[in-house]
Amino acid sequence: MTGDESFIAAVKPLVDAMGGIMIPPDEAGSEDVVLAWEGVDAVAVRLPQLADSLDHILAAMERKEGRPLSELDRKAKQEVVRILEARGAFSVRHGVEIVASALGVSRFTVYNYLNREKGA
């Protein structure tokens, strides 16, 4: 494995976790992030739109839990909301609605979980 290939392999888990796409550096657009290794452009990363990132984060949380988020108990759902708030999920347009749907609860319940965290 070459140095560039090792670097690309090292950053791939991070790019995947963000929901980004790795592309050749010569195909990078103005919104893409080009990563250099030892002074040479190694790979470009196309970042997802914010709304797509939230969907990606929710899917990753479901994979981690091993079941749909809607099947979690109340305490676990509150923890999911806490993590999502820390990651900025509720700054995305319709973030509360998207999360409420994924958790199988109402928007009101998500707001209650958020207010509970702020009061703690």
C-alpha positions in Angstrom: 0.0 0.0 0.0 1.4 3.4 -1.0 1.5 6.4 1.3 -1.4 8.0 -0.4 -3.4 4.7 -0.2 -2.6 4.5 3.5 -3.7 8.0 4.1 -6.9 7.5 2.2 -7.6 4.3 4.1 -7.0 6.2 7.4 -9.4 9.0 6.7 -12.1 6.8 5.1 -13.9 5.9 8.4 -14.2 9.6 9.3 -15.5 10.5 5.8 -18.0 7.6 6.1 -19.1 8.7 9.5 -19.8 12.2 8.2 -21.7 10.8 5.2 -19.2 12.3 2.8 -18.0 10.9 -0.5 -14.3 10.5 -1.4 -13.5 11.5 -5.0 -10.2 12.1 -7.0 -8.7 15.5 -6.2 -8.8 16.5 -9.9 -12.7 16.1 -9.8 -13.1 18.4 -6.8 -15.5 21.3 -7.0 -15.3 24.6 -5.1 -17.4 23.2 -2.2 -15.3 20.0 -1.9 -12.4 19.6 0.6 -9.1 18.5 -0.9 -6.8 16.6 1.5 -3.1 16.6 0.9 -0.6 14.1 2.1 3.1 14.9 2.1 2.5 18.0 -0.1 0.5 16.1 -2.7 -3.3 16.2 -3.1 -4.4 12.7 -2.2 -8.2 12.8 -2.1 -11.1 15.2 -2.1 -14.1 14.9 0.1 -17.6 15.9 -1.0 -19.5 16.8 2.2 -23.2 16.0 2.5 -25.9 18.5 2.8 -26.9 19.2 6.4 -30.3 17.4 6.1 -28.6 14.4 4.6 -26.1 14.4 7.5 -29.0 14.1 10.0 -30.4 11.1 8.2 -26.9 9.6 8.1 -26.4 10.2 11.8 -29.8 8.6 12.7 -29.0 5.6 10.5 -25.6 5.2 12.2 -27.3 5.4 15.6 -29.7 2.7 14.6 -26.9 0.5 13.5 -25.1 1.0 16.8 -28.2 0.2 18.7 -28.9 -2.8 16.5 -32.6 -1.9 16.2 -34.9 0.9 15.1 -34.6 4.0 17.4 -38.4 3.8 17.8 -38.0 0.6 19.7 -35.8 2.1 22.4 -37.1 2.8 25.9 -37.7 6.4 27.0 -34.4 6.8 28.8 -32.5 5.6 25.7 -34.5 8.0 23.5 -33.6 10.9 25.8 -30.0 9.9 25.5 -30.3 9.9 21.7 -31.8 13.4 21.8 -29.0 14.6 24.0 -26.4 13.2 21.6 -28.2 14.7 18.6 -28.4 18.1 20.3 -24.7 18.0 21.0 -24.1 17.3 17.3 -26.2 20.2 16.2 -29.1 18.1 14.8 -31.7 20.6 15.8 -30.2 23.4 13.9 -31.2 21.7 10.7 -34.5 22.8 9.2 -37.2 20.3 10.4 -34.7 18.6 12.6 -37.1 18.2 15.5 -39.7 16.6 13.1 -37.1 14.3 11.5 -35.9 13.1 14.9 -39.4 12.7 16.3 -40.3 10.5 13.4 -37.2 8.4 13.8 -37.9 8.0 17.5 -41.6 7.3 17.0 -42.6 10.1 19.3 -44.2 13.5 18.9 -42.4 16.8 18.3 -43.7 17.8 21.7 -41.9 14.9 23.3 -38.7 15.8 21.6 -39.0 19.4 22.9 -39.7 17.9 26.4 -36.5 15.9 26.2 -34.6 19.0 25.1 -36.0 21.1 27.9 -35.3 18.3 30.4 -31.6 18.4 29.3 -31.4 22.2 29.6 -33.0 22.0 33.1 -30.6 19.3 34.3 
